[in-house]
Amino acid sequence: MSKVMTAAEVAARIESGMTVGVGGWGSRRKPMALVRALLDTPVTDLTIISYGGADVGMLCAAGRVRRVVAPFVTLDTIPLEPHFRAARQQGSIEFVEYDEGMFMFGLLAAAHRLPFLPTRAGLGSDVMRVNRGLRTVRSPYTEEDLVAVPALTMDVALVHLNRADRRGNAQYLGPDPYFDDLYAKAATSCYVSCERVVDSADLLKEGPVQSLLISRTFVTGVVEAPGGAGFTSCEPDYGRDEAEQRRYATTPWLEYHDEQG
């Protein structure tokens, strides 16, 4: 069964108040075509779960976000995402900050339908002080106290991969999976945008079986979106457009958004 749909159709399924996970990492392989489609809807009051980049920045700048859960929000070559920074300084969003390891355990817990997972990450740091809702658990085997990272469950996950077939099997060809498979498993519905939709038999022509990151079992819809990660990178199809990223970072949001059409 074909799951191919348009970015606009994906965005139309996202409702105000939902929790939305966005795959990729910083300014790398972000599902920007889906994020831009979401900006064309009136949806608001979102919780965004992300190894954040311009996805978080754009949605914050547009006033669509109530809460962000992230270990960082960066454009990589621009260390702190400017529109996210502005939202934080203005106090317009709530921010839950975990370290990268804790965030990964939260995704793992949600992917495996567990309420939490224990980790040493965060112990002895200000993460516990800043996030007053975090709890510790005692190991029944060693009596060691560990951080109980809550599952980062989400209503919808948006991810961008290099290739996918019409049924939702999705493949990455770059250097890193960026935990996109965990987002797919952690969400009630997952939508994959890709550089190119190919026949299932052709998926292994460009990469090994290990590059088949996401199974159709976890995918609700597939969007063919050439250049759909831009201006972020999508190796090996294309690198980051540094000039466009700088323009985004230095242009007032409304002006930049209007120029995008």
C-alpha positions as CSV (number, residue, x, y, z in Angstrom):
1,M,0.0,0.0,0.0
2,S,1.3,3.4,-1.0
3,K,1.8,5.9,1.9
4,V,2.9,8.7,-0.4
5,M,1.4,12.1,0.5
6,T,2.2,15.8,0.3
7,A,3.9,18.0,2.9
8,A,0.7,20.0,3.1
9,E,-1.3,16.8,3.9
10,V,1.1,15.9,6.6
11,A,0.9,19.4,8.2
12,A,-2.9,19.3,8.1
13,R,-2.9,16.3,10.4
14,I,-1.0,18.1,13.1
15,E,-3.2,19.8,15.6
16,S,-2.7,22.5,18.2
17,G,-1.4,21.3,21.5
18,M,0.3,18.2,20.1
19,T,3.8,17.0,21.0
20,V,5.9,16.9,17.8
21,G,9.3,15.2,17.6
22,V,11.6,16.5,14.9
23,G,14.5,14.3,13.7
24,G,18.0,15.3,12.5
25,W,20.7,16.9,14.6
26,G,21.4,20.7,14.9
27,S,21.7,21.8,11.3
28,R,21.9,18.3,9.8
29,R,19.2,16.4,7.9
30,K,16.3,18.3,9.4
31,P,12.8,17.8,7.8
32,M,12.6,21.4,6.8
33,A,10.0,20.9,4.0
34,L,7.7,19.5,6.6
35,V,8.5,22.2,9.1
36,R,7.8,24.9,6.5
37,A,4.5,23.2,5.6
38,L,3.6,23.3,9.3
39,L,4.3,27.1,9.3
40,D,1.6,27.4,6.6
41,T,-1.1,26.1,9.0
42,P,-2.6,27.9,12.0
43,V,-1.4,25.3,14.5
44,T,-0.1,26.6,17.8
45,D,0.7,25.6,21.4
46,L,3.1,22.8,20.3
47,T,5.6,20.9,22.4
48,I,8.7,20.3,20.3
49,I,11.1,17.4,21.1
50,S,14.4,17.8,19.1
51,Y,18.1,17.8,18.9
52,G,17.2,21.3,17.9
53,G,18.2,23.5,15.0
54,A,16.3,25.8,12.6
55,D,13.3,23.6,13.0
56,V,12.9,24.8,16.6
57,G,14.0,28.3,15.7
58,M,11.4,28.8,12.9
59,L,8.5,27.4,14.9
60,C,9.5,29.6,17.9
61,A,9.8,32.7,15.8
62,A,6.4,32.1,14.3
63,G,4.8,31.8,17.7
64,R,3.8,28.1,17.3
65,V,5.6,26.7,20.3
66,R,4.6,26.5,24.0
67,R,7.4,24.1,25.2
68,V,10.7,22.8,23.9
69,V,12.4,19.7,25.1
70,A,16.0,19.5,23.9
71,P,19.7,19.1,24.8
72,F,20.6,22.0,22.6
73,V,19.3,24.2,19.8
74,T,22.1,25.1,17.4
75,L,22.9,25.8,13.8
76,D,26.3,24.0,14.2
77,T,28.5,26.7,12.6
78,I,26.3,29.3,14.4
79,P,26.5,28.0,18.0
80,L,23.2,29.2,19.4
81,E,20.0,29.3,17.2
82,P,19.1,33.0,17.2
83,H,15.3,32.8,17.0
84,F,15.2,30.2,19.8
85,R,17.5,32.4,21.9
86,A,15.1,35.4,21.3
87,A,12.1,33.3,22.4
88,R,13.9,32.2,25.6
89,Q,15.1,35.8,26.4
90,Q,11.5,37.0,25.9
91,G,10.1,34.3,28.1
92,S,7.6,33.2,25.4
93,I,8.4,29.5,25.6
94,E,9.1,26.9,28.3
95,F,12.4,25.0,27.9
96,V,13.2,21.6,29.3
97,E,16.9,21.0,28.9
98,Y,18.5,17.6,29.3
99,D,22.0,16.6,28.4
100,E,22.5,14.6,25.2
101,G,22.8,11.3,26.9
102,M,19.6,11.8,29.0
103,F,17.7,12.9,25.9
104,M,18.8,9.7,24.1
105,F,17.6,7.6,27.0
106,G,14.2,9.5,26.9
107,L,13.9,8.6,23.2
108,L,14.9,5.0,23.9
109,A,12.3,4.7,26.7
110,A,9.5,6.0,24.5
111,A,10.6,3.8,21.6
112,H,10.4,0.7,23.8
113,R,7.1,1.9,25.4
114,L,8.8,2.2,28.9
115,P,7.8,4.9,31.4
116,F,11.5,5.8,32.0
117,L,15.0,4.5,31.7
118,P,17.8,4.8,34.4
119,T,21.1,6.5,33.7
120,R,24.1,8.0,35.5
121,A,24.0,11.0,33.1
122,G,22.9,14.1,35.0
123,L,24.0,13.0,38.4
124,G,25.9,15.7,40.3
125,S,25.1,18.3,37.7
126,D,22.7,21.3,37.5
127,V,20.4,19.2,35.3
128,M,18.7,17.9,38.4
129,R,18.5,21.3,40.0
130,V,17.0,23.0,36.9
131,N,14.6,20.2,36.1
132,R,12.8,19.8,39.4
133,G,10.5,17.2,38.0
134,L,13.3,14.6,37.5
135,R,13.4,11.8,39.9
136,T,16.0,9.2,40.9
137,V,15.5,5.5,41.4
138,R,17.6,3.0,43.3
139,S,19.0,-0.1,41.6
140,P,17.6,-3.3,43.1
141,Y,20.9,-4.9,42.3
142,T,23.6,-2.4,43.5
143,E,21.7,0.1,45.6
144,E,23.0,2.8,43.3
145,D,20.9,5.9,42.8
146,L,20.3,6.7,39.1
147,V,18.4,9.4,37.2
148,A,15.0,8.1,36.0
149,V,14.7,9.8,32.6
150,P,11.0,10.0,31.6
151,A,10.0,8.6,28.2
152,L,9.9,11.3,25.5
153,T,6.6,10.2,24.0
154,M,5.2,12.2,21.1
155,D,2.0,12.4,19.0
156,V,3.9,13.0,15.7
157,A,7.4,12.5,14.5
158,L,8.8,14.3,11.4
159,V,12.1,13.0,9.9
160,H,14.0,13.4,6.7
161,L,15.9,10.5,5.1
162,N,17.8,10.2,1.8
163,R,15.6,7.5,0.2
164,A,12.3,5.8,0.9
165,D,9.9,3.5,-0.8
166,R,6.2,4.1,-1.2
167,R,5.4,1.8,1.8
168,G,7.5,3.8,4.2
169,N,10.8,1.9,4.4
170,A,13.4,4.7,4.8
171,Q,17.2,4.8,4.2
172,Y,20.0,7.1,5.3
173,L,23.1,7.3,3.2
174,G,25.1,9.8,5.3
175,P,27.5,9.4,8.2
176,D,25.0,9.3,11.0
177,P,21.4,8.0,11.7
178,Y,20.8,10.9,14.2
179,F,18.4,8.7,16.2
180,D,15.6,9.1,13.6
181,D,14.6,5.5,14.1
182,L,13.9,6.2,17.8
183,Y,11.7,9.2,16.8
184,A,9.7,6.9,14.5
185,K,9.2,4.3,17.2
186,A,8.4,6.9,19.9
187,A,5.6,8.6,18.1
188,T,2.0,7.7,17.5
189,S,2.4,8.7,13.9
190,C,5.6,9.2,11.9
191,Y,6.0,11.0,8.6
192,V,9.1,10.6,6.5
193,S,10.2,13.1,3.9
194,C,13.0,12.0,1.6
195,E,15.1,13.2,-1.3
196,R,13.7,10.5,-3.6
197,V,11.0,7.8,-3.5
198,V,12.4,4.7,-5.1
199,D,11.2,1.1,-5.7
200,S,11.7,-1.2,-2.8
201,A,14.1,-3.3,-4.8
202,D,16.3,-0.3,-5.4
203,L,16.9,0.6,-1.8
204,L,20.0,-1.5,-1.6
205,K,21.6,-0.1,-4.7
206,E,23.1,2.9,-2.8
207,G,23.7,1.5,0.6
208,P,23.9,-1.7,2.7
209,V,21.1,-3.3,4.5
210,Q,22.2,-1.6,7.7
211,S,21.3,1.8,6.1
212,L,17.6,0.8,6.1
213,L,17.0,2.8,9.2
214,I,13.2,3.0,9.5
215,S,10.7,0.2,8.9
216,R,7.4,0.8,7.2
217,T,5.8,-0.6,10.3
218,F,6.4,2.7,12.1
219,V,5.6,5.0,9.2
220,T,2.3,6.7,8.5
221,G,3.2,8.8,5.5
222,V,6.0,9.4,3.0
223,V,6.7,12.7,1.2
224,E,9.1,13.0,-1.7
225,A,10.8,16.3,-1.1
226,P,14.0,16.9,-3.1
227,G,16.1,19.4,-1.2
228,G,13.7,18.9,1.7
229,A,16.4,19.3,4.4
230,G,17.7,22.6,3.0
231,F,19.3,24.8,4.2
232,T,20.5,22.1,6.6
233,S,22.8,19.3,5.2
234,C,21.7,16.0,3.8
235,E,24.9,14.1,3.1
236,P,25.8,12.7,0.6
237,D,23.1,14.4,-1.5
238,Y,24.1,17.9,-0.5
239,G,25.9,19.8,2.2
240,R,24.7,22.7,4.4
241,D,24.0,25.9,2.6
242,E,26.1,28.2,4.8
243,A,25.2,31.4,3.0
244,E,21.5,30.7,3.3
245,Q,21.9,29.7,6.9
246,R,23.7,33.0,7.7
247,R,20.9,34.9,5.9
248,Y,18.3,33.1,8.0
249,A,20.2,33.8,11.2
250,T,20.7,37.6,10.5
251,T,17.4,38.5,8.9
252,P,14.4,39.5,11.0
253,W,12.0,36.5,11.0
254,L,9.0,38.1,9.4
255,E,11.1,39.5,6.6
256,Y,12.8,36.1,6.0
257,H,9.5,34.2,6.2
258,D,7.8,36.6,3.7
259,E,10.8,36.2,1.3
260,Q,10.3,32.4,1.4
261,G,6.9,32.9,0.0
